[in-house]
Amino acid sequence: MTALGTAYWRLWSSSGLSNLADGIVKVVLGLVAVQYTRSPALVAGLATVSSLPWLLFALHAGVLADRVDRRRAMLTANVIRAGLLASLTAAIELGFGSIWLLYVVALGLGIAETVHDTAAQAILPQVVGRDQLTRANSRLYAAELTANEFAGPPVGGFLVAAGAFAAFAVPSALWIVAIVALFFVPGTFRAERVRETSVREDLVEGLRFLWEKRILRILAIMVGGFNFATSAMITIFVLYAVGPSSAMGLSEQAYGFLLSAIALGSFAASFAAERIELALGRTRSLVLSLLTGAALVGIPAVTTNPYVIGAVFFVGGAGVVVWNVVVVSLRQRIIPDHLLGRGTSGHRLVAWGTKPLGALTAGLLAEGVGLRPVFAGAAALILALVLLCPREW
């Protein structure tokens, strides 16, 4: 096998550090939020605001990624994220913390994440050859998911126990180190532009390409449904799991470790994703991912046993990473470089734009019918997506 190269491993290091910060913040925001309110709607609203930029700004982030140097876009986004958390830390220390301040910071972090992640997917084929994308994505997901889901949640739980200052200062510092690692990735990463076009023309061109490619259109819809369901489940799971009045009665630290089972499964599968795709084929690999995903979101509806839930989370996490490696690698091969930012953002507008809708829906439904019916409904939605799975590639 051809070596992935120094530039790739520096990008890999920066991505791992950024995702560790993301993973910590994802848990910390929810745990700090429940110190200000126990309202399911307000807690779910925080998750909604965090992912809302994928619905509102994804297309423009794609245009940006196809117009500017993608590495610089990623650097700028991480500078903004580090600055936002540093400001939040100072505000809390001065006694100005509130659920509404968390909302403002969550929105800013979400906008920066939209720019960073769109540019990050678009830059990869410029760093490694397209024949290496499956392997490169597998290694990248191993780092990202281990940091974001495996290390981030328990670290976040311990940091909250240590105080809000540590909980937000540590991820801010991690983003600064990620900036340093990314700064030393050599080269320029601006896509070639044949002619000058308006932002509107760029948006239309990217969306037209995505719509006309049937396989990309179907996969975007499927990921949108999957993310709607997983966002709905994970948003309210903190209310189901944490605190003496919850169904599971877990501590913040135990909750973080339970979520890390998802990442542990993802980490294990990231090294096997390429082999699974070769052995089962793309269609069967995606069906398997959907079945394990349905189990992941549905298991809290039938048990409060943390060991059973943790085991299913492990299997579900493995399915998620197999899906991501297969679908992302395919998309990066199909979409030409000058459209890759817009193609990625158009896909994510549909695929990730459903996250705030799932979080909002979960919060409203949980207020009326309780938590368990929301988990069961999320599982049913993912199972229904099997019917859309492409038979031909």
C-alpha positions in Angstrom: 0.0 0.0 0.0 1.2 3.5 -0.8 2.0 5.7 2.3 -0.5 8.3 3.1 2.2 11.0 3.6 3.2 13.6 6.1 0.6 16.1 5.1 -2.1 13.6 5.7 -0.9 12.7 9.2 -0.7 16.3 10.2 -4.2 16.8 9.0 -5.1 13.6 10.9 -3.6 15.0 14.1 -5.4 18.3 13.8 -8.7 16.6 13.1 -8.2 14.3 16.2 -7.6 17.3 18.5 -10.5 19.3 17.0 -12.8 16.3 17.5 -11.6 15.7 21.1 -12.6 19.3 21.8 -15.9 18.8 20.0 -16.6 15.6 22.0 -15.9 17.4 25.3 -18.1 20.4 24.4 -21.0 18.2 23.2 -21.3 16.6 26.6 -20.3 19.6 28.6 -23.0 21.9 27.1 -25.7 19.4 28.0 -24.5 18.8 31.5 -24.0 22.5 32.2 -27.5 23.1 30.7 -29.2 20.8 33.2 -27.7 22.9 36.0 -29.7 25.8 34.7 -32.9 24.0 33.7 -34.6 20.5 33.8 -37.0 21.4 30.9 -36.7 18.8 28.1 -37.7 21.5 25.6 -34.9 23.9 26.7 -32.3 21.2 26.8 -33.3 19.9 23.4 -33.4 23.5 22.2 -29.7 23.8 22.9 -28.9 20.8 20.7 -31.2 22.3 18.1 -29.3 25.6 18.1 -26.0 23.7 17.9 -26.9 21.9 14.7 -29.1 24.6 13.2 -26.2 26.1 11.1 -26.2 22.9 9.0 -29.7 23.8 7.9 -29.1 27.5 7.5 -25.5 27.9 6.4 -24.4 24.6 4.9 -24.7 25.7 1.2 -22.8 28.9 1.8 -20.1 27.0 3.7 -19.8 24.8 0.6 -19.4 27.8 -1.7 -16.8 29.2 0.6 -14.8 25.9 0.6 -14.8 26.0 -3.2 -13.6 29.6 -3.4 -10.9 30.0 -0.7 -8.0 27.9 0.5 -9.6 25.1 2.4 -6.9 24.8 5.0 -7.2 28.5 5.9 -11.0 28.1 6.2 -10.4 25.3 8.7 -7.8 27.4 10.6 -10.2 30.4 10.9 -13.0 28.2 12.1 -10.9 26.7 14.9 -9.7 30.2 16.0 -13.3 31.3 16.3 -14.3 28.1 18.3 -11.4 28.6 20.7 -12.3 32.2 21.2 -16.0 31.5 21.8 -15.2 29.0 24.6 -12.6 31.3 26.1 -15.2 34.1 26.3 -17.8 31.7 27.7 -15.4 30.6 30.4 -14.7 34.2 31.4 -18.4 35.0 31.5 -19.3 32.0 33.7 -16.4 32.8 36.1 -17.8 36.4 36.4 -21.2 35.1 37.3 -23.0 35.8 33.9 -23.7 32.2 33.0 -27.2 31.3 31.9 -29.0 28.9 29.6 -29.4 31.7 27.1 -25.6 32.4 27.0 -25.1 28.7 26.3 -27.5 29.1 23.4 -25.5 32.0 21.9 -22.2 30.1 22.2 -23.7 26.9 20.8 -24.9 28.7 17.7 -21.5 30.3 17.1 -19.7 26.9 17.6 -22.2 25.3 15.1 -21.5 27.9 12.4 -17.7 27.5 12.8 -18.2 23.7 12.7 -20.1 23.9 9.5 -17.3 25.8 7.8 -14.5 23.6 9.3 -16.1 20.2 8.5 -17.2 21.1 5.0 -13.6 22.3 4.1 -12.2 19.2 5.9 -14.0 16.8 3.7 -13.2 18.8 0.5 -9.5 19.0 1.3 -8.9 15.3 1.7 -8.7 14.3 -2.0 -6.2 17.1 -2.4 -4.0 15.6 0.3 -4.2 11.9 -0.7 -5.0 10.2 -4.0 -8.6 9.3 -4.8 -7.6 5.6 -4.8 -6.5 6.0 -1.2 -9.7 7.6 0.1 -11.3 4.6 1.7 -8.2 3.9 3.7 -7.6 7.6 4.5 -11.2 8.0 5.6 -11.0 4.9 7.8 -7.9 6.2 9.6 -9.4 9.6 9.9 -12.7 8.3 11.4 -10.7 6.2 13.8 -9.1 9.3 15.2 -12.2 11.5 15.0 -14.6 9.1 16.5 -12.2 7.9 19.2 -11.6 11.5 20.2 -15.1 12.8 19.7 -17.1 9.9 21.1 -14.7 7.7 23.2 -12.4 10.1 24.9 -14.5 13.3 24.7 -17.6 12.2 26.7 -15.8 10.8 29.9 -13.4 13.7 29.8 -16.3 16.1 29.6 -18.0 14.4 32.5 -14.9 14.7 34.7 -14.4 18.3 33.7 -17.9 19.3 34.6 -17.4 17.7 38.0 -14.2 19.9 38.3 -16.1 23.0 37.5 -17.3 25.1 34.5 -13.9 26.8 34.1 -12.1 23.6 33.4 -15.0 22.2 31.3 -14.7 25.0 28.8 -11.1 26.0 29.1 -9.7 22.6 28.2 -11.5 22.2 24.8 -10.5 25.8 24.0 -6.9 24.9 24.5 -7.3 21.8 22.4 -8.5 23.8 19.5 -5.5 26.0 19.8 -3.2 23.0 19.5 -5.2 21.7 16.5 -4.6 25.1 14.9 -0.8 24.6 15.3 -0.9 21.1 13.8 -3.0 22.2 10.8 -0.8 25.3 10.2 2.1 23.0 9.3 0.2 21.1 6.6 2.2 22.2 3.5 0.7 23.4 0.3 -2.2 25.5 -1.0 -5.7 24.0 -1.2 -7.8 26.3 -3.3 -9.9 24.6 -6.0 -9.3 25.8 -9.6 -12.0 28.1 -10.9 -12.6 28.1 -14.7 -14.5 31.3 -14.7 -15.8 33.9 -12.2 -19.3 33.2 -11.0 -21.7 34.7 -8.5 -22.6 33.0 -5.2 -26.0 32.2 -6.5 -24.6 30.5 -9.6 -22.2 28.5 -7.4 -25.1 27.4 -5.2 -27.3 26.3 -8.1 -24.4 24.4 -9.8 -23.7 22.4 -6.7 -27.3 21.6 -5.9 -27.9 20.6 -9.6 -25.0 18.2 -9.6 -26.2 16.6 -6.3 -29.8 16.3 -7.5 -28.9 14.8 -10.9 -26.7 12.1 -9.4 -29.4 9.6 -8.3 -27.2 7.7 -5.9 -26.0 10.9 -4.1 -29.6 12.1 -3.9 -30.9 8.9 -2.3 -28.0 8.6 0.2 -28.5 12.2 1.3 -32.2 11.5 2.0 -31.3 8.3 3.9 -28.6 10.0 6.1 -31.1 12.8 6.7 -33.6 10.4 8.2 -30.9 8.6 10.1 -29.6 11.8 11.7 -33.1 13.0 12.5 -33.6 9.8 14.5 -30.2 9.7 16.2 -30.4 13.4 17.1 -33.9 12.9 18.6 -32.6 10.1 20.7 -29.3 11.6 21.9 -30.8 15.0 22.7 -33.2 13.6 25.4 -31.0 10.7 26.5 -29.3 12.9 29.1 -32.6 13.3 30.8 -33.3 9.6 30.8 -29.8 8.7 32.1 -28.4 11.4 34.4 -29.4 12.3 37.9 -31.2 10.6 40.9 -34.6 11.3 39.4 -33.8 9.9 36.0 -34.8 6.4 34.8 -31.2 5.1 34.9 -29.9 7.2 37.8 -26.3 7.6 36.4 -23.7 10.2 37.5 -22.2 12.6 34.9 -19.1 10.5 34.8 -21.0 7.2 34.2 -23.0 8.9 31.5 -19.9 10.0 29.7 -18.5 6.4 29.9 -21.8 5.0 28.6 -21.7 7.3 25.5 -18.1 6.3 24.9 -19.3 2.8 24.1 -20.5 4.2 20.8 -17.1 5.5 20.0 -15.4 2.3 21.1 -17.5 0.4 18.6 -16.7 3.0 15.9 -13.0 2.8 16.6 -13.0 -1.0 16.3 -15.0 -0.8 13.0 -12.9 1.9 11.5 -10.1 -0.5 11.0 -12.4 -3.1 9.5 -14.6 -0.8 7.4 -12.6 -1.3 4.2 -12.7 -5.1 4.6 -16.4 -5.1 5.5 -17.2 -3.2 2.3 -15.2 -5.6 0.2 -16.8 -8.7 1.8 -20.4 -7.6 1.9 -20.6 -5.0 -0.9 -21.9 -1.5 -0.4 -25.6 -2.3 -0.3 -25.3 -5.0 2.4 -22.9 -2.9 4.4 -25.4 0.0 4.5 -28.3 -2.3 5.4 -26.2 -3.7 8.3 -25.5 -0.2 9.4 -29.1 0.8 9.4 -30.1 -2.3 11.5 -27.4 -1.6 14.1 -28.4 2.1 14.1 -32.0 1.2 14.8 -30.9 -0.9 17.8 -28.7 2.0 19.1 -31.5 4.5 19.3 -34.2 2.0 20.3 -32.6 0.1 23.1 -33.4 2.7 25.9 -37.1 2.1 25.1 -36.9 -1.5 26.5 -34.3 -1.4 29.2 -32.5 0.8 31.8 -29.6 -1.7 32.2 -26.5 0.3 31.5 -24.5 -2.8 30.5 -27.1 -3.9 27.9 -27.4 -0.4 26.6 -23.6 0.0 26.4 -23.3 -3.3 24.5 -25.9 -2.2 21.9 -24.2 1.3 21.7 -20.9 -0.5 20.9 -22.5 -2.4 18.0 -24.4 0.7 16.8 -21.3 2.8 16.8 -19.6 0.2 14.6 -22.4 0.4 12.1 -22.3 4.2 12.0 -18.6 4.3 11.0 -19.0 1.6 8.3 -21.8 3.8 6.8 -19.7 6.9 7.0 -16.6 5.4 5.4 -18.6 3.8 2.6 -20.7 6.9 1.8 -18.1 9.6 2.3 -15.5 7.8 0.2 -18.0 7.2 -2.6 -19.0 10.9 -2.6 -15.4 12.1 -2.7 -14.8 9.9 -5.7 -17.9 10.9 -7.6 -17.8 14.7 -7.1 -15.1 16.7 -9.1 -12.7 18.8 -7.0 -14.1 22.2 -8.0 -17.6 21.1 -6.8 -16.5 19.1 -3.8 -17.2 21.8 -1.2 -20.7 22.5 -2.6 -21.4 18.8 -3.2 -20.5 18.0 0.4 -22.5 20.9 1.8 -25.5 20.2 -0.3 -25.4 16.6 0.9 -25.1 17.8 4.5 -27.9 20.3 4.1 -30.2 17.4 3.7 -28.3 14.9 5.8 -27.4 17.1 8.8 -30.0 19.8 8.4 -32.4 17.3 9.9 -30.5 17.2 13.2 -32.1 20.3 14.7 -35.5 19.2 13.5 -34.9 15.8 15.2 -33.8 17.5 18.4 -36.7 19.9 18.4 -39.2 17.2 17.7 -37.8 15.0 20.5 -38.1 17.8 23.0 -41.7 18.6 22.2 -42.8 14.9 22.0 -41.0 14.1 25.3 -42.9 16.9 27.0 -46.2 15.2 26.0 -45.6 11.5 25.8 -42.4 10.8 27.7 -39.0 9.7 26.7 -39.4 6.0 25.9 -41.9 6.5 23.0 -39.4 8.9 21.4 -36.7 6.2 21.5 -39.1 3.6 19.9 -40.2 6.0 17.2 -36.6 6.9 16.3 -35.8 3.1 15.9 -38.9 2.6 13.6 -37.8 5.5 11.4 -34.3 4.1 10.8 -35.8 0.6 10.0 -38.0 2.2 7.4 -34.9 3.6 5.6 -33.9 0.1 4.7 -36.5 0.2 2.0 -34.6 3.1 0.3 -31.3 1.4 0.2 -29.9 1.4 -3.3 -29.7 -1.9 -5.1 -27.4 -0.7 -7.8 -24.3 1.4 -7.6 
